[in-house]
Amino acid sequence: MSIEIDILNGDESWPMAEPLFNAVWPPELVKTLPWADIVFAHAELRVLVQNEADDVVCHVGIYRREVKWNGRKMRAGGIGGVLTRKDSRRKGYASVALNAAIQTLKDEGSTDFALLFCEPHNAPFYMGRGFKPFDGEIWCEQPQGRVRFEAIAPYVHELRRAPLRGTIDLGGLPW
Ligand SMILES: CC(C)(COP(=O)(O)OP(=O)(O)OC[C@H]1O[C@@H](n2cnc3c(N)ncnc32)[C@H](O)[C@@H]1OP(=O)(O)O)[C@@H](O)C(=O)NCCC(=O)NCCS
C-alpha cells in the first residue's frame, strides 16, 4: 500500500485535517481528557499522511516558538496533534509523520529542541522515538492570563541543545 506524506501550511490544510480530528477526538471524548479545558495554539505546519483513497489517516502539527528557559531565549519546535485514524494504527504512520516533523525542524537549523505534551499512556511511544521527559515547570498563556501548564506532561527531543530541567515559558498558547 502506498502512502503520500505532505507538509502543508497549517491554516490552509486545516479542512483536510479536521475530519481526522473529529474521528479521533470527538467532542464527547475530549470532554473526558485532562486537556479538555485548555485553549491550544493552531499548528503553523501540518504533516499529513494520506492513504491510497486520499483519506488523511495521520496528522502531526508543527509549531515554532521562541520560548524562555530559565529566562533565556531558546527556539522550540512544538509538536502537537499527533493522531492516526483508528483503522490505520500500528502501520508506522505516526512514526513516519513524527520523523518528517523532526526533520523539518532540523532542516531549519535554528531550532534548539522539539517539545511535545502527552498523556502517560503515550509516553513510551515518544520515548522510543528519542523524546525525554522534561522534569521542570511549563508556563503558558491562556485567555485568563499566564498560567502554569500541568494538564499533560512535557517531553523534549534534542536538535541542538535541549533542557531537561528548569522552567520553560512558552510565551503563548500551548500546543
Ligand atoms: C499514538 C498514535 C498517534 C500512534 O499512531 P500509529 O500510527 O499507530 O503509530 P505507529 O504505527 O508509528 O507506532 C505505533 C506502534 O505500532 C508499532 N508498529 C509500527 N508499524 C507496525 C507494523 N507494520 N506492524 C505492527 N506494529 C507496528 C510501532 O512499533 C509502535 O509500537 P512501539 O511504540 O511499541 O514501538 C495513535 O495511537 C493515536 O492516534 N492515538 C489517539 C490519539 C492520541 O492519543 N495521540 C497522541 C497525542 S500526544
The ligand as an SDF file (V2000), in Angstrom:
LIG
                    3D

 48 50  0  0  0  0  0  0  0  0999 V2000
   -0.4480    7.4390   19.4300 C   0  0  0  0  0  0  0  0  0  0  0  0
   -0.8270    7.2570   17.9720 C   0  0  0  0  0  0  0  0  0  0  0  0
   -0.7420    8.5950   17.2600 C   0  0  0  0  0  0  0  0  0  0  0  0
    0.1620    6.2550   17.3190 C   0  0  0  0  0  0  0  0  0  0  0  0
   -0.1530    6.1980   15.9300 O   0  0  0  0  0  0  0  0  0  0  0  0
    0.3080    4.9810   14.9720 P   0  0  0  0  0  0  0  0  0  0  0  0
    0.2030    5.4680   13.5860 O   0  0  0  0  0  0  0  0  0  0  0  0
   -0.4160    3.7480   15.3620 O   0  0  0  0  0  0  0  0  0  0  0  0
    1.8410    4.8600   15.3820 O   0  0  0  0  0  0  0  0  0  0  0  0
    2.9340    3.8630   14.7460 P   0  0  0  0  0  0  0  0  0  0  0  0
    2.2460    2.8790   13.8810 O   0  0  0  0  0  0  0  0  0  0  0  0
    4.0140    4.6890   14.1780 O   0  0  0  0  0  0  0  0  0  0  0  0
    3.5070    3.1850   16.0380 O   0  0  0  0  0  0  0  0  0  0  0  0
    2.6170    2.5910   16.9800 C   0  0  0  0  0  0  0  0  0  0  0  0
    3.1400    1.2440   17.4100 C   0  0  0  0  0  0  0  0  0  0  0  0
    2.9250    0.3530   16.3360 O   0  0  0  0  0  0  0  0  0  0  0  0
    4.1320   -0.3200   16.0410 C   0  0  0  0  0  0  0  0  0  0  0  0
    4.1340   -0.5720   14.5930 N   0  0  0  0  0  0  0  0  0  0  0  0
    4.5060    0.2700   13.6070 C   0  0  0  0  0  0  0  0  0  0  0  0
    4.3820   -0.3390   12.4080 N   0  0  0  0  0  0  0  0  0  0  0  0
    3.8940   -1.5700   12.6490 C   0  0  0  0  0  0  0  0  0  0  0  0
    3.5300   -2.6600   11.8330 C   0  0  0  0  0  0  0  0  0  0  0  0
    3.6530   -2.5930   10.4950 N   0  0  0  0  0  0  0  0  0  0  0  0
    3.0420   -3.7730   12.4240 N   0  0  0  0  0  0  0  0  0  0  0  0
    2.9120   -3.8510   13.7600 C   0  0  0  0  0  0  0  0  0  0  0  0
    3.2540   -2.8410   14.6050 N   0  0  0  0  0  0  0  0  0  0  0  0
    3.7340   -1.7250   14.0510 C   0  0  0  0  0  0  0  0  0  0  0  0
    5.2060    0.6480   16.4330 C   0  0  0  0  0  0  0  0  0  0  0  0
    6.4310   -0.0230   16.6620 O   0  0  0  0  0  0  0  0  0  0  0  0
    4.6200    1.2560   17.6680 C   0  0  0  0  0  0  0  0  0  0  0  0
    4.8690    0.4630   18.8080 O   0  0  0  0  0  0  0  0  0  0  0  0
    6.0280    0.9110   19.8380 P   0  0  0  0  0  0  0  0  0  0  0  0
    5.7070    2.3080   20.3150 O   0  0  0  0  0  0  0  0  0  0  0  0
    5.9160   -0.1310   20.8880 O   0  0  0  0  0  0  0  0  0  0  0  0
    7.2830    0.8770   19.0390 O   0  0  0  0  0  0  0  0  0  0  0  0
   -2.2560    6.6680   17.8370 C   0  0  0  0  0  0  0  0  0  0  0  0
   -2.3790    5.5490   18.6710 O   0  0  0  0  0  0  0  0  0  0  0  0
   -3.3720    7.6410   18.1290 C   0  0  0  0  0  0  0  0  0  0  0  0
   -3.8240    8.3660   17.2590 O   0  0  0  0  0  0  0  0  0  0  0  0
   -3.8730    7.6520   19.3780 N   0  0  0  0  0  0  0  0  0  0  0  0
   -5.0150    8.5100   19.7420 C   0  0  0  0  0  0  0  0  0  0  0  0
   -4.6350    9.9830   19.7640 C   0  0  0  0  0  0  0  0  0  0  0  0
   -3.5000   10.2520   20.7120 C   0  0  0  0  0  0  0  0  0  0  0  0
   -3.5370    9.8690   21.8700 O   0  0  0  0  0  0  0  0  0  0  0  0
   -2.4740   10.9200   20.1910 N   0  0  0  0  0  0  0  0  0  0  0  0
   -1.2950   11.2700   20.9290 C   0  0  0  0  0  0  0  0  0  0  0  0
   -1.4040   12.6520   21.4260 C   0  0  0  0  0  0  0  0  0  0  0  0
    0.0820   13.1160   22.3160 S   0  0  0  0  0  0  0  0  0  0  0  0
  1  2  1  0
  2  3  1  0
  2  4  1  0
  2 36  1  0
  4  5  1  0
  5  6  1  0
  6  7  2  0
  6  8  1  0
  6  9  1  0
  9 10  1  0
 10 11  2  0
 10 12  1  0
 10 13  1  0
 13 14  1  0
 14 15  1  0
 15 16  1  0
 15 30  1  0
 16 17  1  0
 17 18  1  0
 17 28  1  0
 18 19  1  0
 18 27  1  0
 19 20  2  0
 20 21  1  0
 21 22  1  0
 21 27  2  0
 22 23  1  0
 22 24  2  0
 24 25  1  0
 25 26  2  0
 26 27  1  0
 28 29  1  0
 28 30  1  0
 30 31  1  0
 31 32  1  0
 32 33  2  0
 32 34  1  0
 32 35  1  0
 36 37  1  0
 36 38  1  0
 38 39  2  0
 38 40  1  0
 40 41  1  0
 41 42  1  0
 42 43  1  0
 43 44  2  0
 43 45  1  0
 45 46  1  0
 46 47  1  0
 47 48  1  0
M  END
$$$$
